[in-house]
Amino acid sequence: MYALTSALRSLSLASPTVTARVPTLLPAAQILSNALQQPSALVLPSHRPVHTSGDLNAKFVSWKSCTKYTVKPMKMRKSGGRDHTGRIRVHGIGGGHKRNYRMIDFLRFRPEKETKPEPFEEKVVVVRYDPCRQVWDVRSADIALVAGGSRKRWIIATENMKAGDTILNSNHIGRMAVAAQEGNAHPLGALPVGTLINNVESEPGRGAQYIRAAGTCGVLLRKVNGTAIIQLPSKRQMQVLETCIATVGRVSNVDHNQRVIGKAGRNRWLGKRPNSGLWQRKGGWAGRKIRPLPPMKSYVKTPSVAAAQS
């Protein structure tokens, strides 16, 4: 009886035998073919992710991409000192009021009919401030809307220019110097020596590139062999061809450098972001140096030495 009980207890407590399944190994060629046929769920990025607060794929038409001239104001998107990747490239820029961009025509002598370019007159419609004349922008002068023929355009206004004035644009150089009136545009060869000028071209037909800031003016010093030597506001002299167009007078907004900011909040209105207040030692490396003025810059193509000797 005891032997029968022990046999039944051992039979009930014994665990069932489990047969482990041996995994089958696949050849390397079959594994490679399966990996190529089945798309992987993990897709690695092809480029480094960019962390930015702006939408890089926004459908925004920039004023820089506008090819046709227009007098209508165009919207500007603030960059905050960041480039197309979203990283800060220029510090101290951020915020400010919304501004609209107006295209300025720096080529004063632009006749409507290219076949017979003759002097033409335009009438000043309105003189107003330029919203882009802020701390970080190049333009600081007032702008004027002029109309002539069948078109309108924005130009840089002179000091005493007002609505209703009539201005002249000419490319004619006569035997006698013309009577220079403020706001008119003439070649340098047609103006008398000593005339105050602004918006000067470096090459004929290229458009004004010099003396465009608010309240600045240059002086026509002398004329030498088909060229004109002018003095820039920095007292530096420059030599250009006498066919380059210049505007008579002084640039508007003369008191631009006399304005008082008054508080830090106004700098934020202008789009200027404060920098760190950490004190830094002045080593004297940066800043103005006492040195002689550079030589006169000439835009006239002089013959080479080999051509002169031959």
URVEN-V949833 format. One record per backbone hydrogen bond with DSSP energy under -0.5 kcal/mol. CO is the residue of the C=O (numbers start at 1). NH is the residue of the N-H. E is the energy in kcal/mol with one decimal. If there is no record, write none. Layout:
co->CO nh->NH e->E
co->CO nh->NH e->E
//
This chain:
co->1 nh->5 e->-1.9
co->2 nh->6 e->-2.1
co->3 nh->7 e->-1.7
co->4 nh->8 e->-1.8
co->5 nh->9 e->-2.1
co->6 nh->10 e->-2.0
co->7 nh->11 e->-1.5
co->8 nh->12 e->-1.7
co->9 nh->13 e->-1.8
co->10 nh->14 e->-0.8
co->18 nh->20 e->-0.7
co->20 nh->22 e->-0.5
co->21 nh->23 e->-0.5
co->27 nh->31 e->-1.7
co->28 nh->32 e->-2.1
co->29 nh->33 e->-1.9
co->30 nh->34 e->-2.1
co->31 nh->35 e->-1.9
co->32 nh->36 e->-1.7
co->33 nh->37 e->-1.9
co->34 nh->38 e->-2.2
co->41 nh->43 e->-0.7
co->42 nh->44 e->-0.6
co->50 nh->52 e->-0.7
co->54 nh->56 e->-0.7
co->55 nh->58 e->-1.0
co->58 nh->60 e->-1.5
co->60 nh->62 e->-0.8
co->62 nh->65 e->-0.8
co->63 nh->66 e->-0.9
co->65 nh->67 e->-0.5
co->70 nh->103 e->-0.5
co->74 nh->101 e->-3.4
co->76 nh->78 e->-0.5
co->79 nh->82 e->-1.2
co->81 nh->89 e->-3.5
co->81 nh->90 e->-2.0
co->83 nh->86 e->-1.5
co->87 nh->83 e->-1.8
co->90 nh->93 e->-0.5
co->92 nh->273 e->-1.8
co->99 nh->76 e->-0.9
co->101 nh->74 e->-2.8
co->103 nh->154 e->-0.6
co->104 nh->106 e->-0.9
co->106 nh->108 e->-1.0
co->106 nh->208 e->-1.8
co->108 nh->110 e->-1.5
co->112 nh->114 e->-0.7
co->116 nh->118 e->-0.8
co->120 nh->169 e->-2.5
co->122 nh->167 e->-2.8
co->123 nh->125 e->-0.5
co->123 nh->147 e->-2.4
co->124 nh->164 e->-2.7
co->126 nh->145 e->-2.8
co->128 nh->143 e->-2.5
co->129 nh->131 e->-0.6
co->130 nh->133 e->-2.0
co->132 nh->134 e->-1.6
co->134 nh->137 e->-0.9
co->142 nh->157 e->-2.0
co->143 nh->128 e->-2.5
co->144 nh->146 e->-0.7
co->144 nh->155 e->-2.4
co->145 nh->125 e->-3.5
co->145 nh->126 e->-1.1
co->146 nh->153 e->-2.1
co->147 nh->123 e->-2.8
co->148 nh->151 e->-1.0
co->151 nh->148 e->-1.8
co->153 nh->146 e->-2.5
co->154 nh->105 e->-2.8
co->155 nh->144 e->-2.7
co->157 nh->252 e->-2.1
co->158 nh->161 e->-0.8
co->162 nh->165 e->-1.6
co->165 nh->124 e->-3.0
co->167 nh->122 e->-2.4
co->168 nh->185 e->-2.8
co->169 nh->120 e->-2.0
co->172 nh->174 e->-0.6
co->178 nh->180 e->-1.0
co->181 nh->184 e->-1.9
co->184 nh->248 e->-2.6
co->185 nh->170 e->-2.3
co->186 nh->246 e->-2.5
co->187 nh->190 e->-1.3
co->187 nh->191 e->-0.5
co->188 nh->191 e->-0.8
co->190 nh->178 e->-2.6
co->192 nh->195 e->-1.3
co->195 nh->220 e->-1.8
co->196 nh->249 e->-2.8
co->197 nh->218 e->-3.3
co->198 nh->247 e->-2.8
co->200 nh->209 e->-2.5
co->200 nh->210 e->-1.8
co->203 nh->206 e->-1.9
co->207 nh->202 e->-0.6
co->210 nh->200 e->-1.7
co->211 nh->199 e->-2.6
co->213 nh->216 e->-1.4
co->216 nh->251 e->-2.1
co->218 nh->197 e->-2.2
co->219 nh->221 e->-0.9
co->219 nh->231 e->-2.6
co->220 nh->194 e->-3.0
co->222 nh->229 e->-2.7
co->224 nh->227 e->-1.2
co->226 nh->242 e->-2.1
co->227 nh->224 e->-1.9
co->228 nh->230 e->-0.5
co->228 nh->240 e->-2.5
co->229 nh->221 e->-2.1
co->229 nh->222 e->-1.3
co->230 nh->232 e->-0.6
co->230 nh->238 e->-2.5
co->231 nh->219 e->-1.6
co->232 nh->235 e->-2.1
co->236 nh->232 e->-3.3
co->237 nh->297 e->-1.2
co->238 nh->230 e->-2.7
co->238 nh->240 e->-0.5
co->239 nh->299 e->-2.7
co->240 nh->228 e->-3.1
co->241 nh->244 e->-1.5
co->242 nh->189 e->-2.5
co->244 nh->188 e->-1.9
co->245 nh->201 e->-1.4
co->246 nh->186 e->-2.1
co->247 nh->198 e->-2.3
co->248 nh->183 e->-2.5
co->250 nh->159 e->-2.3
co->252 nh->215 e->-1.3
co->253 nh->256 e->-1.2
co->254 nh->257 e->-0.6
co->255 nh->258 e->-0.9
co->256 nh->259 e->-0.9
co->259 nh->261 e->-0.5
co->261 nh->263 e->-0.9
co->263 nh->266 e->-0.6
co->263 nh->267 e->-0.8
co->264 nh->268 e->-1.2
co->265 nh->269 e->-1.6
co->266 nh->270 e->-1.8
co->267 nh->272 e->-2.8
co->268 nh->271 e->-1.1
co->269 nh->97 e->-2.0
co->271 nh->94 e->-1.6
co->271 nh->273 e->-0.6
co->281 nh->283 e->-0.9
co->289 nh->291 e->-1.0
co->296 nh->298 e->-0.5
co->297 nh->239 e->-2.3
co->300 nh->302 e->-1.0
co->304 nh->308 e->-1.7
co->305 nh->309 e->-2.1
co->306 nh->310 e->-1.7
//
